[in-house]
Amino acid sequence: MGITLPEEFTNRMKSQLGDEFDEFIRAYDDENYHGLRLNLLKNKGRTIADTFSLRPVPWCKTGFYYNEEERPGRHPYHHAGAYYIQEPSAMLVGELAAPSPGMKVLDLCAAPGGKTSHLAGFLQGEGVLVANEIVPNRARILSQNVERMGIRNCLVTNESPDRLEPYFSSYFDLIVVDTPCSGEGMFRRDQIARDEWSPENVATCVERGRGILESADRMLKVGGKLVYSTCTFAPDEDEMAVADFLAAHPIYHIEKVNVTKSEGSLEADGWMSAGRPEWANGDE
């Protein structure tokens, strides 16, 4: 393996995965995949179809893999907002959220704007999209990307989630919470994420995430949808966080997602797997 993982992380993953651990570790030496997602507010694909060598991402209708040597992030089309450079796995969040035009939508932890722009593509300029980021520098980047992608129905806010609550009480039809996490999913390409990781940081992220979810609950309409995502493998931040939230808010239930290859569903069979209830409280 070409990178050194934190020892405590490795030991925990070995305990979590059991027989799957060796395959998990080997994946760190596999080829990296690079993705871009078309911006349907500006372009339907015609402008880049003959410019880059693209292969479709199975679980995202507007997502494509690209060859790294083509550097689409440096192309004028990128600066014009024709597409957004995004990890293929991250595209699943927007596809599962899939808001309808006219809905009121909140991206609560939005910077740098990948999921915001994905949600905007579904809304097609109709409805209200609020993109919030608590860190000022990241909020500025978020604003720049909202402008670059041509999103006209988006309000960018720079607030803590609890300070938004009085203004948006029971307001949103859909809230996406891509909560700040310990970043274990970034270890493969981010040395800083590996260096900053610790069990204590995981615990800090759990507490912070709990507060963010509480704020999301207060801003969601009855009957609305809450989409929760992280880029970490830690059960404390994933399965256990969801289980604790459901226990405290019995009005919610988990929506079963069809990710098999069939007409009208996401083509994610063999790529995605469900959560592991045994890593939380054993409930579904």
Wavefront OBJ file of the C-alpha trace (Angstrom):
o trace
v 0.000 0.000 0.000
v 1.375 3.398 -1.002
v -0.028 5.414 1.918
v 0.189 5.041 5.678
v -3.164 4.921 7.454
v -3.656 5.838 11.136
v -3.152 2.701 13.202
v -6.279 3.134 15.314
v -8.345 3.640 12.155
v -6.903 0.490 10.594
v -7.613 -1.562 13.721
v -11.193 -0.311 13.856
v -11.808 -1.059 10.180
v -10.406 -4.563 10.637
v -12.889 -5.123 13.453
v -15.744 -3.629 11.418
v -15.151 -5.418 8.146
v -13.869 -8.828 9.177
v -13.370 -10.907 6.019
v -13.871 -7.814 3.844
v -10.913 -5.973 5.375
v -8.238 -7.241 2.973
v -10.277 -6.165 -0.042
v -10.841 -2.768 1.572
v -7.113 -2.227 2.105
v -6.252 -3.309 -1.439
v -8.611 -0.641 -2.770
v -6.200 2.059 -1.592
v -3.826 0.968 -4.363
v -6.481 0.997 -7.080
v -6.761 3.656 -9.756
v -8.460 6.903 -8.753
v -11.627 7.806 -10.639
v -12.338 11.374 -11.690
v -15.785 12.733 -12.430
v -17.675 15.743 -13.713
v -21.377 16.474 -13.692
v -23.159 18.464 -16.394
v -24.812 21.697 -15.357
v -28.323 21.427 -16.800
v -28.923 25.128 -16.171
v -26.379 25.970 -18.857
v -25.718 22.945 -20.981
v -27.297 19.662 -22.004
v -24.002 17.998 -22.887
v -23.646 19.161 -26.467
v -20.826 21.567 -25.603
v -18.535 18.917 -24.119
v -19.604 15.698 -25.854
v -16.821 15.991 -28.430
v -14.323 17.788 -26.194
v -13.444 15.106 -23.639
v -13.383 11.317 -23.474
v -16.310 10.693 -21.135
v -17.874 7.546 -19.703
v -21.225 7.651 -17.873
v -21.456 7.307 -14.098
v -24.089 4.565 -13.575
v -25.891 6.208 -10.656
v -26.030 9.793 -11.997
v -27.791 10.702 -15.224
v -25.626 13.803 -15.708
v -22.378 12.374 -14.310
v -19.357 11.213 -16.305
v -15.899 9.826 -15.668
v -13.092 11.675 -17.429
v -9.451 10.950 -18.128
v -7.213 12.884 -15.735
v -4.761 13.923 -18.454
v -7.502 15.894 -20.238
v -7.718 18.364 -17.322
v -11.330 19.563 -17.797
v -10.940 21.758 -14.710
v -8.656 24.032 -16.751
v -10.930 24.264 -19.782
v -12.946 27.438 -20.529
v -16.129 25.362 -20.357
v -15.426 24.748 -16.675
v -14.985 28.446 -15.960
v -18.211 29.110 -17.865
v -20.082 26.707 -15.590
v -20.898 24.053 -18.184
v -20.066 21.349 -15.630
v -18.911 20.811 -12.067
v -15.874 18.684 -11.168
v -17.189 16.232 -8.555
v -16.322 12.863 -7.065
v -18.587 10.250 -8.690
v -19.597 8.870 -5.273
v -20.712 12.336 -4.137
v -23.136 12.539 -7.060
v -25.367 9.946 -5.419
v -26.523 12.420 -2.758
v -28.136 14.780 -5.252
v -29.672 11.911 -7.183
v -31.288 10.533 -4.028
v -32.506 13.983 -2.981
v -33.926 14.724 -6.471
v -36.085 17.756 -5.637
v -38.934 18.696 -7.969
v -39.189 22.181 -9.506
v -40.945 24.558 -7.131
v -39.790 22.933 -3.896
v -38.127 24.780 -1.016
v -34.707 23.174 -0.517
v -31.886 23.685 1.989
v -28.305 22.516 1.530
v -27.263 23.013 5.140
v -23.490 22.356 4.917
v -23.056 23.428 1.321
v -19.484 24.516 0.506
v -17.910 24.292 -1.951
v -21.198 23.891 -3.840
v -21.183 20.564 -5.655
v -24.390 19.298 -4.116
v -25.957 22.764 -4.273
v -25.438 22.896 -8.030
v -26.778 19.360 -8.393
v -29.961 20.268 -6.498
v -30.299 23.428 -8.601
v -30.253 21.332 -11.751
v -33.307 19.445 -10.531
v -35.130 22.658 -9.555
v -34.567 24.257 -12.989
v -34.855 27.783 -11.598
v -38.184 27.147 -9.863
v -38.663 27.196 -6.104
v -36.201 28.329 -3.436
v -32.708 26.957 -2.774
v -30.827 28.054 0.353
v -27.142 27.085 0.517
v -25.547 27.582 3.923
v -21.907 27.426 4.993
v -20.696 28.359 8.473
v -17.027 29.045 7.542
v -16.675 32.506 5.910
v -13.898 31.627 3.455
v -15.757 28.539 2.310
v -18.985 30.548 2.029
v -17.224 32.883 -0.400
v -16.151 29.924 -2.539
v -19.710 28.625 -2.383
v -21.028 31.993 -3.604
v -18.544 32.018 -6.460
v -19.615 28.555 -7.588
v -23.313 29.439 -7.350
v -22.622 32.418 -9.610
v -20.443 30.400 -12.011
v -23.112 27.728 -12.367
v -25.806 30.309 -13.118
v -28.108 29.453 -10.188
v -30.608 32.314 -9.976
v -32.977 30.996 -7.309
v -30.307 30.412 -4.641
v -29.707 32.320 -1.416
v -26.226 31.787 0.087
v -26.026 32.178 3.864
v -23.039 32.175 6.225
v -24.538 31.094 9.531
v -24.525 28.339 12.113
v -27.514 26.030 11.583
v -29.127 27.025 14.896
v -29.149 30.705 13.878
v -31.099 29.831 10.736
v -33.866 28.076 12.683
v -35.945 31.153 13.669
v -36.100 32.338 10.061
v -36.927 28.982 8.452
v -38.978 27.143 11.052
v -40.790 24.190 9.387
v -40.129 25.844 6.021
v -38.289 23.389 3.763
v -39.645 20.478 1.736
v -36.162 18.950 1.479
v -32.976 19.381 3.500
v -29.603 17.920 2.563
v -27.143 17.538 5.456
v -23.698 16.621 4.150
v -22.337 17.017 7.627
v -18.715 17.949 8.435
v -17.103 14.676 9.448
v -13.797 13.004 10.266
v -13.091 12.611 6.548
v -12.049 8.959 6.517
v -13.294 8.662 2.957
v -10.687 11.246 1.951
v -7.666 9.302 3.249
v -6.820 7.907 -0.162
v -6.010 11.304 -1.664
v -5.644 13.691 1.278
v -2.602 13.575 3.559
v -4.050 16.327 5.772
v -7.160 14.231 6.446
v -4.946 11.332 7.541
v -2.768 13.567 9.715
v -5.703 15.255 11.450
v -7.664 12.078 12.151
v -8.056 10.806 15.709
v -10.742 9.003 17.748
v -11.214 12.284 19.606
v -11.936 14.087 16.330
v -14.505 11.424 15.445
v -16.219 12.057 18.793
v -16.186 15.817 18.151
v -17.768 15.296 14.744
v -20.480 13.116 16.281
v -21.499 15.887 18.689
v -21.389 18.550 15.995
v -23.411 16.383 13.621
v -26.042 15.756 16.278
v -26.611 19.499 16.675
v -26.801 20.027 12.911
v -29.431 17.307 12.563
v -31.484 18.859 15.363
v -31.475 22.178 13.508
v -32.439 20.433 10.272
v -35.373 18.785 12.027
v -36.707 22.159 13.172
v -36.496 23.627 9.670
v -38.115 20.704 7.834
v -41.821 20.642 7.073
v -43.900 17.758 8.382
v -43.791 15.206 5.585
v -40.548 16.610 4.214
v -37.400 14.661 3.331
v -34.033 14.802 5.083
v -30.993 13.425 3.253
v -27.979 12.774 5.504
v -24.520 12.013 4.132
v -20.885 11.887 5.230
v -17.544 10.982 3.680
v -16.448 8.767 6.547
v -16.574 5.073 7.432
v -17.019 5.681 11.181
v -20.233 4.000 12.427
v -20.478 6.645 15.168
v -20.982 9.263 12.449
v -23.050 7.077 10.120
v -25.258 4.182 11.280
v -25.166 5.144 14.951
v -25.862 8.823 14.201
v -28.918 7.874 12.156
v -30.114 5.366 14.762
v -29.801 7.938 17.564
v -31.665 10.541 15.512
v -34.490 8.124 14.717
v -34.774 7.118 18.369
v -35.120 10.768 19.387
v -37.507 11.618 16.511
v -39.886 8.695 15.964
v -41.882 10.694 13.396
v -39.078 9.944 10.906
v -38.510 6.686 9.055
v -35.789 5.475 6.706
v -36.801 5.508 3.070
v -35.781 2.325 1.299
v -33.893 3.099 -1.899
v -33.972 0.913 -4.980
v -30.447 0.856 -6.380
v -30.798 -2.114 -8.699
v -30.424 -1.907 -12.465
v -33.959 -1.586 -13.721
v -35.872 0.943 -15.750
v -36.660 4.060 -13.768
v -34.220 3.355 -10.935
v -30.622 4.235 -10.205
v -28.169 1.975 -11.971
v -26.064 1.312 -8.901
v -26.312 -2.449 -8.532
v -22.929 -3.811 -7.521
v -21.625 -0.336 -6.718
v -23.578 0.638 -3.608
v -24.543 -1.249 -0.479
v -26.971 -0.534 2.331
v -25.971 0.586 5.797
v -25.000 -1.959 8.431
v -27.557 -1.947 11.286
v -25.272 -4.251 13.268
v -22.813 -1.347 13.512
v -25.448 0.692 15.325
v -28.284 -0.727 17.429
v -29.249 -3.651 15.199
v -32.451 -2.036 13.961
v -33.230 -1.297 10.342
l 1 2 3 4 5 6 7 8 9 10 11 12 13 14 15 16 17 18 19 20 21 22 23 24 25 26 27 28 29 30 31 32 33 34 35 36 37 38 39 40 41 42 43 44 45 46 47 48 49 50 51 52 53 54 55 56 57 58 59 60 61 62 63 64 65 66 67 68 69 70 71 72 73 74 75 76 77 78 79 80 81 82 83 84 85 86 87 88 89 90 91 92 93 94 95 96 97 98 99 100 101 102 103 104 105 106 107 108 109 110 111 112 113 114 115 116 117 118 119 120 121 122 123 124 125 126 127 128 129 130 131 132 133 134 135 136 137 138 139 140 141 142 143 144 145 146 147 148 149 150 151 152 153 154 155 156 157 158 159 160 161 162 163 164 165 166 167 168 169 170 171 172 173 174 175 176 177 178 179 180 181 182 183 184 185 186 187 188 189 190 191 192 193 194 195 196 197 198 199 200 201 202 203 204 205 206 207 208 209 210 211 212 213 214 215 216 217 218 219 220 221 222 223 224 225 226 227 228 229 230 231 232 233 234 235 236 237 238 239 240 241 242 243 244 245 246 247 248 249 250 251 252 253 254 255 256 257 258 259 260 261 262 263 264 265 266 267 268 269 270 271 272 273 274 275 276 277 278 279 280 281 282 283 284
